[in-house]
């Protein structure tokens, strides 16, 4: 899909295709939280104020009218996942780079390729995780390309962007607030992970509802944390015979 939207042989082509393939072919040895990352809105849990029928972000997605924005919210609520879903749905090239490891030289190269692709009528969506870690110089490199529409920039942050992002860049982006997940929503995610035979636990054990409720409460709105706990607890179950995750199991991993 993305190969048809990005100039062949370019640096951007290599980055985008690699990320796309990696995200669609997550190895079985990957953490459960990575394997269970939703790939479409139908599997995405939470953020109904943004993605419910008729809500702003839902309509933007349906009409393929995504603009530059910052996803602001606590850990484990689906910021990165939502950006990847947008990349899957939108008719754009997709580049995923980290604010921690991407230097100005790499950013400039990506922007150069985005300009070339724009000349061919191809839009480029750039996702920056932990965008609050970008320094002023890095943000300044992005500014003209966001301003003239060369790229659609989506940044994810747990920090208040009004304090962490330069005003000129912030003024050209929509700030989208993601809410902490509720315990019933996290419990739904856990139940889905246990039952999933392709990416999850393969229905290889059962879980007492009370045990899942405790995990959901303990995770405090963080789905990634909840799935990590579930994965740890599964290791404590017997390899043979009846395998049931109970409150006692959680005590063995110091959760209950």
N, C-alpha and C positions, 0 to 999 in steps of 0.2 A: 504493500500500500504506500508507504512513505517513499520507497525508492522511485516511484513515479512522480513524486512531488518535489524531489530535491535533485539538484544538478549532480549527475553521476561523476564519480571520481573525486569529489570535493571532500574537504575535511568534514564539512557538515554532514555529508552523505554517510561517511564512516561512523561518525558519532551517533547519528539518528538511527541508522539501521542496527547498529550494535545494541543501543538501548532498547529498541523495539523488540528485537529478537530475544534479548535477555529477559525482558519483562513478560514475554509470551511463553518462554520455555524455562521457567524457574525450576531448578533441580529439586528432586525429592529430598535432598539433604539440607535444603534451605530451611530456615526457621519457619515455624507454622505461621507466624504473622505475615511473613513474606508470601508464602504459598497461598494464603487465604485472601490476599489483597484483591478487592473487587476489580473487575475489568469493565463493568458497565453500570449504569445508573440503577438498573433493576436489582443489583446486588448491594448497592450502597446503602448503608444504614445511617440514619440521622440527618441533620441539617435540612429538615423539611421547610424551614423558613426561607431557604434558598432554592431547594430543589423540588418542592411540592408542586403539584399541578398549578400552573399560572404564575409561579414565583419567578422573580427576575432572572436568576442564573439559569433556571430550567428553560425559560423562554429564549435566553441568549444562546444556549446550547442547541435548542431545537431549530433556531434560525441561523445557526453558524455565524453568529455575530459577536464572538468573544473579543473583548477589549483587554488592555493591560490591567492587571489587578494584583492585589496582595491578599493572600489568605492568612488571616490572623486568628490564632486560636491556640489552646493548650495542646500538649503532646497527645498523639494517639487518637485524634478526632477525625482524621481523614484528609488532611491538607494535601499531602503528596499524592494520595490515591485519587483525589478529585482532579488534580492537575493531569494525571495520567489518563483518566477517563476522558477529559476534555481533549487531550492529544489524540486519543483513539477515535473520537467522534468528529473532530474538526478537520477540515480539508487543508491541513497545514503540515509543513515539515516540523519536526519536533526535535529540540535539542535540550538535553537535561544536563546541567552542570552545577557543581557545588560552589557555594560562596566560600567554603573553607579552602578548597584546593585549586580553584581557577584563578590564574593571574591575569593581569591586564593584557599580556600578549595573546593569550588564548581567547580572551573575550573579543579583542580586536579582530582576530582571524574569523571567529564565528560571525561577527557583524559584517565583515567583508563578504563572506559567503552569502549572508542573508540579503545583502544589497544586490548581489548577482542574481540570486533567485527571484528577488522582487522584480527585476527587469524582465524576467520570464513570466511574470504574473503569479509567482508562487509566494505564499505567505509563510512566515517562519514563527513558530511558537517556541519561546525560550522559557524553560522552567528553572528557577534558582531556589534551591532549598537553603534555608537559614539565611535569607537575604539580608537580615540585620547584621550579618558578619561582613558584608561588603563594606570596604572603607570608602571614603569620599571619592578617591580617584577612580575606583572601580565603578562606582555609581555614575560618575560623570561620563565615563566611556559609554554607558548604556543610554544616557539621556537623549542625545539627538536621534538615536534610532527608534526609541519609543515615541518621541515627539513627531517624527515624520512618518511613522507607521511602517518602517522597515521590519520591525519585529512586534509581536504581541508578547509582552513580558508578564509572566506569572511568578510571583515570589511567595514563599511560604515562611512564616515567622511565628515564634511564640512570644516575641517581644512587641511592645507597643510601637507600631510603625511611625507614629507621629513624633516619637522621640528618636528613633533609630534610623529612619530613612531621610535622606536629604529632601528639603522642601520642594526644589524644582522637579525631582523625579516623582515624589509622592503626589504632586499636584496633577500629574498626568496619568495616575493610576487610580482605580477604584479600590477602596479598602473593603474587603468582604470578611465579616466576623463569623467564625465558625464556633459553635457552642460545644461545651463539654457534653459528652454522651451520657445519657441516663442509664441507670443500672439495668432496666428491662431491655434496652437496646443492646447493651453489652452481652447480656445473657442470650439474646437472640443470635448474636455473632458467635458465641461459644457453642450453642446448640448446632448451628450450621457447620462449624468447623468439625465437630465430632461426627456429624452425619455425612460429610462430604467424602465420597469415595475416590475422587480424582486428585484433589489438592490437600484435603484435610486429614483427619484421623481414620478415615475409612470405615467408620462405624465399628471399630475394633473393640470398643468398650462402651459401657453405659455410664451415666452420671446421675447421681441424685440431684433433683432440682435445688435442694438446699445448698449443696456444694457449689453449684453454678452461681447461685445467688450470692454466696459468700465471696467467690472470686470477683463477681461483677461489682460488689460493694467495695472490695479491697482495691480494685483497679482505679477507683475514683475518677471515672470518665475516660480512661485511657484504654482503648481497645487493644493496642499493641501489648500493653502490660498484661492485660487479661489473657490474651492468647499465649504469651510467654509463660504465665503461671500454669495454664492448662497443659502446656507441653511438658513442663517440669513435673506436674502431678502425674501425667501419664507414665513417665518413667518409673514411678513408684508402684505401679500396678503389677500384679503377677503376670508372667509371660504366658502361662497356661491357666485353664480353668476359668471360673467366672471373674470377669474384669469389670469392677464397678468403682467409679470415682466417688468417694464418700467424704464426709467432713473429716473422718479419721485420716484419710489420704492427705488432705490439705494440712493437717497438723504435722504430718511427716515432712512437709516442705515449709513448715513454720508460717502457714498462712492463717490457719484457724486456731 
